[in-house]
Amino acid sequence: MLRIERHQASDFKQATGLIVPSFPRYNWIIEYYDLNPNKTHMILNGTNIPTAKKTVRSIALKKQNLPQNGFYLGFLGNVWGYYDLSTILKAMELCHKKVPNLCMIMIGAGPEIDNLKKKSQKMQKTSRIIFLGYIQPEILFDVMGAIDVGLMNLTKNGLQDLGPVTTRFATYAVFQMPVIANNLYLENYPDELKQGLSLVPPEDPHALADIILRLFNHPEERKERAKILHDFVIKKLTWNAVTKEILDIINHDKKLKQIETMCRKHI
């Protein structure tokens, strides 16, 4: 492991620049590898603009054989230790009596999927969690149309490493849905995220249950928050926009390196 870290440190120091997808990881890399902050850049993951509109909710629910009067939370991504699925299950237990047919649609799989299924069975949640596994991109239109609120909840350890905005954020937002996230380490992120995300403390099932209830009871708030996030992603987080930002950084860093080289020659 130390050998790998030494090679990684050497690679980082030789690189003209580094692209990092979260501010906590950005800060850690600079401090741990003693890097020049000017060569490290934080850029969120982007997404493709859907080629068609997401499926109308009623049709999406019918295709998934789900009740039309349900309220559907959505999880998209790899199921592993950094995602706080235990808190999500507890929050569902706390508020399911006030939210008829509360369900969670799970899109993805991973090392924690079996543990999650066992926990859901113990908490008698089997009928309210729909495990879809990994799905084909073209099916995503149908599934995302059924989801009312996206979930982006991490453990405290996950937040310290990845930050509150996961790599799946742009996919949630481009499908025009509100997203629940954690309220830590947001200070360096764009204002649109602080305005659009519904924020809760990490590992707090009562706070999460409260925000689920609020969004369930206030559909207009769901629409407003979803629009803020969607507009932000369309403007700044399409893959075209992200690629342009990266290319601008590369060109800028190349010019700086050329200037540094010329200065050394004249010393």
C-alpha positions in Angstrom: 0.0 0.0 0.0 2.8 2.4 0.8 4.4 1.6 -2.5 1.2 2.4 -4.3 0.9 5.7 -2.4 4.5 6.6 -3.3 3.8 6.1 -6.9 0.5 8.0 -6.6 2.3 10.9 -4.9 4.8 11.0 -7.7 2.1 10.9 -10.4 0.2 13.7 -8.7 3.3 15.9 -8.4 4.2 15.3 -12.0 0.7 16.0 -13.3 0.0 19.4 -14.8 -3.4 19.4 -13.1 -5.9 17.2 -11.2 -9.7 17.0 -11.5 -11.5 16.0 -8.3 -15.3 15.6 -7.9 -15.7 16.7 -4.3 -14.4 19.4 -2.0 -13.5 17.2 0.9 -11.5 14.9 -1.4 -10.0 18.0 -3.0 -8.8 19.4 0.3 -7.5 16.0 1.5 -5.5 15.4 -1.7 -3.8 18.8 -1.4 -3.0 18.3 2.3 -2.0 14.6 2.2 0.2 14.9 -0.9 1.4 18.4 -0.2 0.2 19.7 -3.6 0.0 23.2 -5.0 -3.7 24.1 -4.7 -3.5 25.9 -8.1 -3.0 22.6 -9.9 -6.0 20.9 -8.2 -9.6 21.6 -9.5 -13.0 20.5 -8.1 -15.6 19.7 -10.8 -18.8 17.9 -10.2 -19.8 14.9 -12.3 -22.0 15.7 -15.3 -24.8 14.0 -17.1 -26.3 13.5 -20.5 -29.3 15.5 -21.5 -32.2 13.0 -21.9 -33.0 12.5 -25.6 -36.7 12.3 -24.6 -38.8 13.5 -21.7 -39.1 11.2 -18.7 -42.2 9.0 -18.7 -45.4 10.5 -17.3 -45.7 9.5 -13.7 -49.0 7.5 -14.1 -47.6 5.6 -17.0 -44.2 5.0 -15.2 -46.0 3.6 -12.2 -48.2 1.4 -14.3 -45.1 -0.1 -16.1 -43.6 -0.9 -12.7 -46.9 -2.4 -11.4 -46.9 0.2 -8.6 -49.9 1.8 -6.9 -50.8 5.2 -8.3 -51.4 6.7 -4.8 -48.0 5.8 -3.5 -45.1 8.2 -2.6 -41.8 7.0 -4.0 -38.3 7.7 -2.8 -35.5 6.9 -5.2 -32.0 5.7 -4.7 -29.6 5.5 -7.7 -26.0 4.2 -7.4 -23.7 1.6 -6.0 -25.0 0.2 -2.7 -21.9 0.3 -0.4 -20.9 1.4 3.1 -20.7 5.2 2.5 -24.5 5.4 1.6 -26.5 5.7 4.8 -29.3 3.2 3.9 -29.9 2.3 7.6 -31.0 5.8 8.4 -33.3 5.8 5.3 -34.9 2.6 6.5 -35.4 4.0 10.0 -36.9 7.2 8.6 -39.3 5.3 6.5 -40.4 3.4 9.6 -41.0 6.7 11.4 -43.1 8.3 8.8 -44.8 5.5 6.8 -48.1 5.8 8.7 -48.4 9.4 7.6 -47.4 8.7 4.1 -49.7 6.1 2.4 -47.9 3.5 0.3 -44.4 4.9 1.1 -41.9 3.0 -1.0 -38.2 3.2 -2.0 -37.1 2.3 -5.5 -33.5 1.0 -5.5 -31.7 1.3 -8.8 -28.2 -0.3 -8.5 -26.4 -2.9 -6.6 -23.2 -3.4 -4.7 -21.5 -5.0 -1.7 -24.1 -3.9 0.8 -27.2 -5.0 -1.1 -27.6 -8.3 0.7 -27.3 -6.6 4.1 -29.9 -4.0 3.0 -32.3 -6.8 2.0 -31.8 -8.5 5.4 -32.4 -5.2 7.3 -35.5 -4.5 5.3 -36.9 -7.9 6.0 -36.2 -7.5 9.8 -38.0 -4.2 9.7 -40.8 -5.7 7.6 -40.1 -3.3 4.7 -39.9 -6.0 2.0 -43.1 -4.8 0.4 -42.0 -1.2 0.4 -38.6 -1.5 -1.1 -38.4 -2.3 -4.8 -34.9 -3.7 -5.8 -34.4 -3.2 -9.5 -30.6 -3.8 -9.6 -28.7 -2.3 -12.5 -30.9 -1.3 -15.5 -30.4 -0.4 -19.1 -30.1 3.4 -19.8 -33.3 3.4 -21.9 -35.3 2.0 -19.0 -34.2 4.8 -16.8 -36.8 7.1 -18.4 -39.6 4.9 -17.2 -38.2 4.3 -13.7 -37.2 7.9 -13.0 -40.7 9.0 -14.0 -42.1 7.0 -11.0 -39.8 8.6 -8.4 -41.1 11.6 -6.4 -37.9 12.4 -4.4 -34.3 11.3 -4.9 -32.1 10.3 -2.0 -28.4 11.3 -1.6 -27.8 10.5 2.0 -24.3 9.5 3.2 -22.8 8.4 6.5 -20.6 10.8 8.4 -17.5 9.0 7.1 -18.9 9.1 3.6 -19.4 12.8 3.8 -15.9 13.4 5.1 -14.5 11.6 2.0 -17.0 12.2 -0.8 -18.8 15.4 0.3 -22.6 15.9 0.2 -23.0 15.9 -3.6 -22.6 12.4 -5.1 -21.7 11.4 -8.6 -25.4 10.6 -9.2 -26.7 14.1 -8.4 -26.8 15.4 -11.9 -28.8 12.4 -13.1 -31.4 13.0 -10.4 -31.6 16.7 -11.3 -31.8 16.3 -15.1 -34.9 14.2 -14.6 -36.5 17.1 -12.7 -36.9 15.6 -9.3 -36.2 17.1 -5.8 -33.2 15.6 -3.9 -32.6 15.1 -0.2 -29.0 15.5 0.8 -26.9 16.1 3.9 -26.1 19.6 5.3 -22.3 19.2 5.9 -19.4 20.5 3.9 -21.6 22.5 1.5 -19.8 25.8 2.1 -17.7 25.7 -1.1 -20.5 24.4 -3.4 -22.6 26.5 -5.8 -25.4 28.5 -4.2 -28.0 26.8 -6.4 -27.3 23.5 -4.6 -27.9 25.1 -1.2 -31.1 26.6 -2.5 -32.4 23.5 -4.3 -31.4 20.6 -2.2 -33.5 19.6 0.8 -30.9 19.3 3.6 -30.8 17.1 6.7 -28.1 16.3 9.3 -26.3 13.0 8.6 -27.3 9.8 10.4 -30.5 11.4 11.8 -33.6 9.4 10.9 -36.0 11.8 12.7 -34.7 14.7 10.6 -34.9 12.7 7.5 -38.5 11.5 8.3 -39.5 15.2 8.9 -38.2 16.3 5.5 -39.8 13.3 3.7 -43.2 14.3 5.3 -42.7 17.9 4.4 -42.0 17.1 0.8 -44.9 14.7 0.7 -47.3 17.4 2.0 -45.9 20.2 -0.1 -45.9 19.2 -3.8 -45.2 22.8 -4.9 -42.0 22.9 -2.9 -41.0 19.7 -4.6 -41.5 21.4 -8.0 -39.7 24.6 -7.0 -36.6 22.7 -5.7 -36.5 20.4 -8.6 -36.6 23.3 -11.0 -33.6 25.0 -9.3 -31.6 21.9 -9.5 -32.6 21.1 -13.1 -31.8 24.6 -14.3 -28.4 24.4 -12.7 -27.5 21.1 -14.2 -28.7 22.1 -17.7 -26.6 25.2 -17.5 -23.4 23.8 -15.9 -23.4 20.0 -15.5 -24.1 18.6 -18.9 -21.2 16.6 -20.1 -20.6 19.2 -22.8 -20.4 22.0 -20.1 -18.2 19.8 -17.9 -15.9 18.9 -20.8 -15.5 22.6 -21.8 -14.6 23.5 -18.2 -12.0 20.8 -18.1 -10.5 21.8 -21.4 -10.4 25.5 -20.3 -8.5 24.4 -17.2 -6.1 22.2 -19.3 -5.4 25.1 -21.6 -4.9 27.5 -18.8 -2.5 25.2 -16.9 -0.5 24.5 -20.1 0.0 28.3 -20.6 1.1 28.6 -17.0 3.6 25.8 -17.4 5.0 27.3 -20.6 5.5 30.6 -18.8 7.2 28.8 -15.9 9.5 27.0 -18.4 10.4 30.3 -20.2 11.1 32.0 -16.9 13.5 29.2 -15.8 15.4 29.5 -19.1 16.0 33.2 -18.5 17.3 32.7 -14.9 
